Amino acid sequence: MAVRVGVLGATGAVGQRLIQLLDPHPEFEIAALTASDSSAGKSYRQAAKWRVNSPIPDDVADMTVTATDPDEVPDDVDLIFSSLPSSVGAEVEPPFCEAGYVVSSNSSNGRMDDDIPLVIPEVNPEHIDLLEVQRDERGWDGAMVKNPNCSTITFVPTLAALAEFGLEKVHVSTLQAVSGAGYDGVSSMEIIDNAIPYIGSEEDKLETESRKLLGEFDGAELSHNGMAVSASCNRIPTIDGHLENVWVETEEELTVDAAAEAMREYPSLDLRSSPDPLIHVFEEPDRPQPRMDRTLGDGMAIAAGGLQETPFGLQYNCLAHNTIRGAAGASVLNGELLLEQGYI
């Protein structure tokens, strides 16, 4: 039988993408949708200004949206997907865990807490067992796992592929799509014919989340990776797909051929949403490109290209679909990992 799931923040951009991915999923059945009090009591069709590039699923459109409260969600829901704004998530998600729900969250609140696993399943699946520590320390019957920021997800799998060479210094410069700011996040007058060389708090997320993701968990506590990471973040007028320029310095010599082979051979997982290959490496110097390559692997693959040796280490470009791999798809994949590991 499919696991009954709920979606918090179901009417927002990431919530809509979650519904698009969850509706046909053979392991999950959408059983609850929550949103703000102004949407509660309405049908989903009435509450959501649907903007995803496929119709609202028929079996979801007529569901009644409830308030985002554990008492409003049926007891037989086993897994909650959260796409709430972080300020709301910080207040709402812990009560769901206290009430016994397992939460797979895309919200940024709590990502860097010592007892909350921050997980990209192909990179650090063993970190999911931090949930045992979390439950002991917080006394929760439920649990909470986070996926990282959309820009962090784009480059960390490529770093994981290169970790065998000894990561020392990493610099990343991002070219981020406007969908990463939400539908109302960047006005057309700001972004058309323009680029914005600042995204609030984004640089810190890349610099800290990457070190946590590539850290070591010994069964009791997590130590962060010791590499130095520097980030600069830019908003550009593409709709979807975060393109990033990365420079990596390693302890061991790292050639273009060795790096390309390591990325191509980096394994995916036997989970429905994990693409094979995980990292698609282009030989063409002008790839990847957002419009052409963001939907590789149904939007869950990482694309890399432009590999070259420089005085500042190996340089390459990478790309991921920010609302699929970088948000909703990442939460769904974490849900699949929770199910496989017996936390649901």
TORKOLMI-914586 format. One record per residue (C-alpha): residue in one letter; x, y, z; chain. Coordinates in steps of 0.1 Angstrom, whole numbers, plus 5000, padded with zeros to 4 digits. Layout:
BEGIN
> A/X/Y/Z/A;
...
//
This chain:
BEGIN
> M/5000/5000/5000/A;
> A/5011/5035/4993/A;
> V/5023/5057/5021/A;
> R/4997/5085/5029/A;
> V/5014/5119/5028/A;
> G/5006/5155/5034/A;
> V/5020/5187/5019/A;
> L/5024/5218/5040/A;
> G/5024/5251/5020/A;
> A/5006/5232/4992/A;
> T/4995/5264/4973/A;
> G/5030/5279/4969/A;
> A/5055/5274/4940/A;
> V/5074/5245/4956/A;
> G/5041/5230/4970/A;
> Q/5027/5229/4935/A;
> R/5058/5212/4922/A;
> L/5055/5187/4951/A;
> I/5020/5178/4941/A;
> Q/5031/5174/4904/A;
> L/5058/5149/4915/A;
> L/5038/5131/4942/A;
> D/5005/5125/4924/A;
> P/5018/5098/4900/A;
> H/5043/5084/4926/A;
> P/5036/5047/4932/A;
> E/5049/5048/4968/A;
> F/5030/5079/4980/A;
> E/4994/5089/4981/A;
> I/4984/5126/4988/A;
> A/4960/5126/5017/A;
> A/4963/5161/5031/A;
> L/4970/5196/5018/A;
> T/4976/5226/5041/A;
> A/4981/5263/5035/A;
> S/4974/5297/5052/A;
> D/4942/5304/5071/A;
> S/4929/5324/5041/A;
> S/4930/5292/5020/A;
> A/4917/5268/5046/A;
> G/4882/5254/5037/A;
> K/4886/5260/5000/A;
> S/4891/5233/4974/A;
> Y/4927/5231/4962/A;
> R/4916/5243/4927/A;
> Q/4901/5275/4943/A;
> A/4930/5281/4967/A;
> A/4960/5275/4944/A;
> K/4969/5298/4915/A;
> W/4983/5269/4896/A;
> R/5015/5278/4877/A;
> V/5031/5244/4870/A;
> N/5035/5233/4834/A;
> S/5009/5205/4837/A;
> P/4972/5205/4848/A;
> I/4962/5202/4884/A;
> P/4958/5165/4891/A;
> D/4921/5157/4891/A;
> D/4922/5137/4923/A;
> V/4939/5167/4941/A;
> A/4919/5196/4926/A;
> D/4888/5189/4947/A;
> M/4906/5181/4979/A;
> T/4898/5205/5007/A;
> V/4928/5226/5020/A;
> T/4931/5228/5057/A;
> A/4950/5250/5081/A;
> T/4987/5242/5088/A;
> D/4981/5225/5121/A;
> P/4988/5190/5133/A;
> D/4952/5187/5145/A;
> E/4940/5193/5110/A;
> V/4960/5165/5094/A;
> P/4946/5129/5096/A;
> D/4963/5105/5120/A;
> D/4969/5079/5092/A;
> V/4992/5103/5073/A;
> D/5027/5089/5079/A;
> L/5049/5115/5060/A;
> I/5047/5152/5057/A;
> F/5064/5172/5029/A;
> S/5070/5208/5039/A;
> S/5075/5237/5015/A;
> L/5068/5265/5040/A;
> P/5087/5298/5042/A;
> S/5114/5293/5068/A;
> S/5099/5318/5092/A;
> V/5067/5298/5092/A;
> G/5085/5264/5092/A;
> A/5104/5273/5123/A;
> E/5071/5277/5142/A;
> V/5051/5250/5125/A;
> E/5073/5220/5117/A;
> P/5084/5211/5153/A;
> P/5048/5206/5165/A;
> F/5042/5182/5136/A;
> C/5073/5162/5148/A;
> E/5061/5163/5184/A;
> A/5027/5149/5172/A;
> G/5044/5119/5156/A;
> Y/5047/5130/5120/A;
> V/5079/5124/5100/A;
> V/5087/5156/5081/A;
> S/5108/5159/5049/A;
> S/5113/5196/5046/A;
> N/5126/5220/5019/A;
> S/5124/5250/5043/A;
> S/5158/5265/5054/A;
> N/5151/5267/5091/A;
> G/5170/5241/5112/A;
> R/5192/5230/5083/A;
> M/5224/5236/5103/A;
> D/5211/5223/5137/A;
> D/5234/5196/5150/A;
> D/5207/5170/5153/A;
> I/5188/5176/5121/A;
> P/5201/5156/5091/A;
> L/5208/5177/5060/A;
> V/5207/5151/5032/A;
> I/5213/5146/4995/A;
> P/5207/5108/4994/A;
> E/5233/5101/4967/A;
> V/5259/5121/4987/A;
> N/5254/5114/5024/A;
> P/5226/5088/5030/A;
> E/5242/5077/5062/A;
> H/5234/5111/5078/A;
> I/5197/5100/5079/A;
> D/5206/5080/5111/A;
> L/5211/5113/5129/A;
> L/5174/5110/5133/A;
> E/5180/5086/5162/A;
> V/5201/5113/5180/A;
> Q/5174/5138/5172/A;
> R/5146/5117/5187/A;
> D/5167/5111/5218/A;
> E/5175/5147/5223/A;
> R/5141/5163/5215/A;
> G/5118/5135/5227/A;
> W/5099/5135/5194/A;
> D/5079/5106/5182/A;
> G/5082/5120/5148/A;
> A/5113/5133/5130/A;
> M/5126/5159/5107/A;
> V/5150/5157/5077/A;
> K/5160/5187/5055/A;
> N/5172/5190/5020/A;
> P/5197/5218/5013/A;
> N/5193/5250/4994/A;
> C/5187/5248/4957/A;
> S/5221/5263/4948/A;
> T/5239/5240/4973/A;
> I/5223/5209/4957/A;
> T/5237/5220/4923/A;
> F/5274/5218/4931/A;
> V/5278/5195/4961/A;
> P/5273/5162/4941/A;
> T/5301/5172/4919/A;
> L/5323/5179/4949/A;
> A/5314/5145/4964/A;
> A/5326/5129/4931/A;
> L/5359/5147/4936/A;
> A/5363/5141/4973/A;
> E/5387/5112/4968/A;
> F/5413/5137/4956/A;
> G/5411/5157/4989/A;
> L/5391/5188/4988/A;
> E/5410/5218/5001/A;
> K/5395/5250/4986/A;
> V/5363/5256/4967/A;
> H/5350/5288/4951/A;
> V/5316/5289/4935/A;
> S/5299/5317/4916/A;
> T/5262/5311/4909/A;
> L/5239/5323/4881/A;
> Q/5205/5316/4896/A;
> A/5171/5315/4879/A;
> V/5143/5338/4890/A;
> S/5120/5309/4901/A;
> G/5143/5304/4930/A;
> A/5129/5336/4945/A;
> G/5093/5324/4942/A;
> Y/5067/5337/4919/A;
> D/5066/5372/4934/A;
> G/5102/5373/4944/A;
> V/5118/5394/4917/A;
> S/5099/5419/4897/A;
> S/5102/5421/4859/A;
> M/5115/5457/4862/A;
> E/5144/5444/4884/A;
> I/5155/5415/4863/A;
> I/5148/5421/4826/A;
> D/5179/5433/4808/A;
> N/5198/5429/4841/A;
> A/5217/5407/4866/A;
> I/5216/5412/4903/A;
> P/5249/5404/4920/A;
> Y/5234/5397/4955/A;
> I/5209/5372/4969/A;
> G/5203/5377/5006/A;
> S/5218/5349/5029/A;
> E/5225/5327/4998/A;
> E/5262/5328/5000/A;
> D/5263/5317/5036/A;
> K/5240/5287/5027/A;
> L/5264/5275/5001/A;
> E/5294/5279/5023/A;
> T/5280/5262/5054/A;
> E/5256/5236/5040/A;
> S/5282/5221/5017/A;
> R/5306/5215/5046/A;
> K/5278/5198/5066/A;
> L/5267/5176/5037/A;
> L/5303/5164/5031/A;
> G/5310/5159/5068/A;
> E/5314/5126/5087/A;
> F/5288/5110/5110/A;
> D/5301/5086/5135/A;
> G/5267/5074/5148/A;
> A/5266/5100/5176/A;
> E/5277/5133/5162/A;
> L/5284/5150/5129/A;
> S/5317/5167/5121/A;
> H/5318/5191/5092/A;
> N/5342/5189/5062/A;
> G/5373/5210/5067/A;
> M/5374/5224/5031/A;
> A/5373/5262/5027/A;
> V/5343/5274/5006/A;
> S/5337/5308/4992/A;
> A/5306/5317/4973/A;
> S/5292/5347/4953/A;
> C/5256/5346/4941/A;
> N/5239/5363/4912/A;
> R/5203/5364/4900/A;
> I/5199/5363/4862/A;
> P/5168/5364/4839/A;
> T/5163/5326/4833/A;
> I/5131/5310/4845/A;
> D/5145/5276/4858/A;
> G/5179/5261/4862/A;
> H/5208/5273/4884/A;
> L/5241/5275/4865/A;
> E/5273/5276/4886/A;
> N/5310/5282/4880/A;
> V/5332/5262/4903/A;
> W/5369/5263/4911/A;
> V/5384/5234/4931/A;
> E/5418/5230/4947/A;
> T/5427/5195/4959/A;
> E/5455/5178/4979/A;
> E/5462/5154/4950/A;
> E/5467/5163/4914/A;
> L/5434/5165/4896/A;
> T/5433/5164/4858/A;
> V/5404/5171/4836/A;
> D/5402/5135/4825/A;
> A/5403/5122/4861/A;
> A/5376/5147/4872/A;
> A/5353/5139/4843/A;
> E/5357/5101/4849/A;
> A/5350/5106/4887/A;
> M/5318/5126/4879/A;
> R/5306/5102/4853/A;
> E/5311/5072/4875/A;
> Y/5296/5087/4906/A;
> P/5268/5064/4916/A;
> S/5231/5071/4918/A;
> L/5208/5051/4942/A;
> D/5181/5025/4937/A;
> L/5154/5050/4946/A;
> R/5127/5060/4921/A;
> S/5137/5097/4919/A;
> S/5175/5092/4918/A;
> P/5186/5095/4881/A;
> D/5211/5073/4864/A;
> P/5236/5088/4857/A;
> L/5234/5113/4885/A;
> I/5260/5136/4869/A;
> H/5259/5141/4831/A;
> V/5293/5154/4819/A;
> F/5294/5173/4787/A;
> E/5325/5175/4765/A;
> E/5312/5206/4747/A;
> P/5328/5237/4762/A;
> D/5295/5257/4760/A;
> R/5274/5232/4780/A;
> P/5255/5228/4803/A;
> Q/5230/5256/4795/A;
> P/5198/5261/4816/A;
> R/5172/5261/4787/A;
> M/5188/5230/4771/A;
> D/5199/5209/4800/A;
> R/5178/5216/4832/A;
> T/5154/5187/4825/A;
> L/5180/5159/4823/A;
> G/5170/5129/4843/A;
> D/5134/5143/4846/A;
> G/5149/5174/4862/A;
> M/5168/5154/4889/A;
> A/5202/5151/4872/A;
> I/5232/5173/4877/A;
> A/5249/5185/4845/A;
> A/5286/5194/4844/A;
> G/5309/5207/4817/A;
> G/5336/5231/4807/A;
> L/5362/5213/4827/A;
> Q/5397/5229/4825/A;
> E/5428/5232/4845/A;
> T/5436/5267/4857/A;
> P/5461/5284/4881/A;
> F/5433/5283/4907/A;
> G/5426/5246/4904/A;
> L/5401/5227/4883/A;
> Q/5374/5249/4869/A;
> Y/5340/5236/4856/A;
> N/5304/5246/4853/A;
> C/5274/5227/4867/A;
> L/5237/5230/4865/A;
> A/5205/5217/4881/A;
> H/5168/5224/4879/A;
> N/5163/5245/4910/A;
> T/5126/5238/4917/A;
> I/5128/5200/4909/A;
> R/5163/5187/4920/A;
> G/5168/5218/4941/A;
> A/5136/5218/4960/A;
> A/5105/5196/4955/A;
> G/5123/5167/4940/A;
> A/5149/5167/4967/A;
> S/5122/5165/4994/A;
> V/5105/5136/4975/A;
> L/5139/5118/4972/A;
> N/5145/5122/5009/A;
> G/5110/5108/5015/A;
> E/5120/5077/4995/A;
> L/5152/5074/5016/A;
> L/5132/5076/5048/A;
> L/5109/5049/5035/A;
> E/5138/5026/5024/A;
> Q/5156/5031/5057/A;
> G/5125/5022/5078/A;
> Y/5118/5056/5093/A;
> I/5082/5055/5079/A;
//
